[in-house]
């Protein structure tokens, strides 16, 4: 018996294909993916890669979330997270209604302290705690900004919209994540901050990466770099610029453009040598470590799994790195090791991903697809493997 629900990504691809009366050859021609890759994915022999998922979604003209089955409603309901989404959506909807007469906002510094605490919490993997506190704080900051418009108040609101994006994207509510980004840009424009504007374009580019729209994603990166060029020179500007290059490297890697990816990695590495580790600058975790971690991701996107696994094992993770970033790295390393056949090491890194940030790992697509790849070889893995599948949502 499978440890994951029968309705895995491969079966969803098959169902969507049959609903459109397409043969496997038809879909491989439309999606421009290898025939054997599609057939093995549909059968559950191999996991669905991000590149395949995006290519199939484009070919079938559906959202990526339709292919992946996100958000994972059953697990969200069990964790009592689904009920927290509607209040966030409602808080984002009142952005242009002016000050709410029923709300008396606190002093700006108190709001800023709470907003900063949420940024820290979501990066510590405390998604439920963040989602519960977020709506009320967004509404309070919205009223504060409309009551006494000032640059710092609009930028505070932009920060809270950014946290809304973080929560929504981690839980698989990508429509809500896109709405949060639109609100972030709206507030950032009123705060007239080129650095925040550049960061917005970086985050928006990642949404196009997920959807497989690599050309549009690269255009957003280019626009972000031009926006940042308008800001005064600072470490803050360097950090966001470097992070844009890292995002562009992953976009290039997934589109199988190794040369472009290496160019962006090299530029990010050059900037990181100047900034050093900048974990808390806009909580982008930029620095030499993040460059090394992204190099592992890019190698995996280029299907160079052996190199990705080798380099990933050699990346020392700082103790002050956010738990969410640690979890993401361990998931990426597990994926590379799974493809190289190092099943025991892959599963150990899935366990590390869960230990670092359990709420994030439970809803992480890479974790789920990697587990699906290991599931076929479960007899060679320890007994705890099946319990991991139950935790994911069997």
Secondary structure, 3 states (H helix, E strand, C coil): CCCCCCCCHHHHHHHHHHHCCCCHHHHHHHHCCCHHHHHHHHHCCCCCCHHHHHHHHHHHCCCHHHHHCCCCHHHHHHCCCCHHHHHHHHHHHCCCCCCCCCCCCCCHHHHHHHHHHHHHHHHCCCHHHHHHHHHHHHHHHHHHHHHCCCHHHHHHHHHHHHHHHHHHHHCCCHHHHHHHHHHHHHHHHHHCCHHHHHHHHHHHHHHHHHCCCHHHHHHHHHHHHHHHCCCCCCHHHHHHHHHHHHHHHHHHHHCCCHHHHHHHHHHHHHHHHHHCCECCCCCCCECHHHHHHHHHHHHHHCCCHHHHHHHHHCCCCCCCCCHHHHHHHHHHHHHHHHHHCCHHHHHHHHHHHHHHCHHHHHCCHHHHHHHHHHHCCHHHCCCHHHHHHHHHCC
